[in-house]
């Protein structure tokens, strides 16, 4: 399995502009034979909680059809970040596009206290089965809570996928926590972080892949956009700076 993570710099609140960027990343990943590609937290809007009410939508938004078409054409599964709307409030969500299949939505179950004025918790862990591998998505804050990875393991996760928007302090914690998760459950951990200023902090990148022994396999830097593609069989990584 060749699973990819993207490190992107979002255009603040600009879904149309960010869609165009996502399509370029997807095309590149597909050209490198990736069968999936996952983006940072709220990648289609940027991590901008105060804009969420105006920008929140759902997985059937027709603007997202171009991502579905790219997924179909390239035979690649895509996970991107978007605020989603329900009657009871807005979620921080990952929309998952599968080739010629229905879309899925995973919503962050454990919010940071700062997020409560803007979002509500999701209520169910999604396990995504790709090529006979079970992938457990986690979105930023919850991915640093041991209860989340514990539950993912109980549900049969083979790969832990953290989609995040982390400043330096959060990254420092992640670089300790994620390899420990990998070692504890003997599963690769992939972290897709954004770069650039968002909300009230600088997201510092360093998107990283750890193997099932918790060994750092490859990492992007703190400034550039790029892609990492991990072969789960050989543990080889393709690294591309954009």
URRA-V459287 format. One record per residue. N is the residue number from 1. SS is DSSP state (h for helix, s for strand, l for the rest). OMEGA is omega as a letter, one per 30 degrees, with the letter a starting at -180 (* if undefined). NEAR is the number of other ideal C-beta (glycine too) atoms within 8 Angstrom. Layout:
[[N/SS/OMEGA/NEAR] [N/SS/OMEGA/NEAR]]
//
This chain:
[[1/l/l/10] [2/s/a/12] [3/s/a/16] [4/s/l/14] [5/s/a/16] [6/s/l/16] [7/s/a/16] [8/l/l/14] [9/l/a/6] [10/l/l/16] [11/l/a/8] [12/l/l/9] [13/l/a/10] [14/l/a/9] [15/h/a/11] [16/h/l/7] [17/h/l/8] [18/h/l/15] [19/h/l/13] [20/h/l/8] [21/h/l/10] [22/h/a/15] [23/h/l/11] [24/h/l/9] [25/h/l/14] [26/h/l/15] [27/h/l/10] [28/h/a/11] [29/h/l/14] [30/h/l/11] [31/h/l/6] [32/l/l/12] [33/l/l/7] [34/l/l/13] [35/l/l/11] [36/s/l/14] [37/s/a/15] [38/s/a/16] [39/l/l/16] [40/l/l/18] [41/l/l/12] [42/l/a/14] [43/l/a/17] [44/l/l/12] [45/l/a/18] [46/l/l/12] [47/l/a/13] [48/l/a/13] [49/h/a/11] [50/h/l/6] [51/h/a/10] [52/h/a/13] [53/h/a/7] [54/h/a/6] [55/h/a/11] [56/l/a/11] [57/s/l/9] [58/l/a/7] [59/l/a/9] [60/l/l/6] [61/l/a/7] [62/h/l/5] [63/h/a/9] [64/h/a/13] [65/h/l/7] [66/h/l/9] [67/h/l/14] [68/h/l/10] [69/h/l/8] [70/h/l/13] [71/h/l/15] [72/h/a/9] [73/h/a/6] [74/h/a/10] [75/l/a/8] [76/l/l/14] [77/s/a/13] [78/s/l/15] [79/s/a/15] [80/s/a/13] [81/s/a/15] [82/s/l/14] [83/s/l/14] [84/s/a/14] [85/s/l/8] [86/s/a/8] [87/l/a/2] [88/l/a/4] [89/s/a/6] [90/s/l/13] [91/s/l/16] [92/s/a/14] [93/s/l/14] [94/s/l/14] [95/s/a/14] [96/s/a/14] [97/s/l/12] [98/l/a/10] [99/l/l/9] [100/l/a/4] [101/l/a/5] [102/l/l/4] [103/l/l/12] [104/s/l/10] [105/s/l/13] [106/s/a/12] [107/s/a/12] [108/l/a/15] [109/l/a/10] [110/l/a/9] [111/l/l/12] [112/l/a/6] [113/h/l/5] [114/h/a/6] [115/h/a/11] [116/l/l/7] [117/l/a/5] [118/l/a/9] [119/l/l/14] [120/l/a/8] [121/l/l/10] [122/l/a/9] [123/l/a/5] [124/l/l/5] [125/l/l/10] [126/l/l/10] [127/s/a/11] [128/s/l/12] [129/s/l/7] [130/s/l/11] [131/l/l/5] [132/l/l/4] [133/s/l/10] [134/s/a/11] [135/s/l/15] [136/s/l/15] [137/s/l/13] [138/s/a/13] [139/s/l/16] [140/h/a/16] [141/h/a/11] [142/h/a/12] [143/h/l/16] [144/h/l/9] [145/l/a/9] [146/h/a/5] [147/h/a/7] [148/h/l/13] [149/h/l/15] [150/h/a/8] [151/h/l/9] [152/h/l/13] [153/h/l/11] [154/h/a/6] [155/l/l/10] [156/l/a/7] [157/l/l/13] [158/l/a/7] [159/s/l/14] [160/s/a/18] [161/s/a/15] [162/s/l/14] [163/s/a/16] [164/l/l/15] [165/l/a/11] [166/l/l/11] [167/l/a/9] [168/h/a/8] [169/h/l/6] [170/h/l/11] [171/h/l/12] [172/h/l/8] [173/h/a/9] [174/h/a/15] [175/h/l/10] [176/h/a/8] [177/h/a/10] [178/h/l/15] [179/h/l/13] [180/h/l/9] [181/h/l/13] [182/h/a/17] [183/h/a/9] [184/h/a/8] [185/h/l/10] [186/l/l/7] [187/l/l/12] [188/s/l/12] [189/s/l/15] [190/s/l/16] [191/s/l/13] [192/s/a/14] [193/l/l/15] [194/l/l/17] [195/s/l/13] [196/s/a/8] [197/s/l/5] [198/s/a/13] [199/l/a/7] [200/l/a/2] [201/s/l/7] [202/s/l/8] [203/s/a/15] [204/s/l/11] [205/l/a/13] [206/l/l/11] [207/l/a/14] [208/s/l/14] [209/s/l/15] [210/s/l/13] [211/l/a/10] [212/l/l/7] [213/l/a/7] [214/l/l/11] [215/l/l/7] [216/s/a/8] [217/s/l/9] [218/s/a/10] [219/s/l/9] [220/l/a/13] [221/l/a/9] [222/l/a/6] [223/l/a/5] [224/l/l/10] [225/l/a/9] [226/s/a/13] [227/s/l/17] [228/s/l/17] [229/s/a/13] [230/s/l/16] [231/s/a/10] [232/l/l/10] [233/l/a/5] [234/l/a/4] [235/l/l/9] [236/l/a/6] [237/s/l/11] [238/s/a/8] [239/s/l/9] [240/s/l/8] [241/s/a/8] [242/l/*/9]]
//
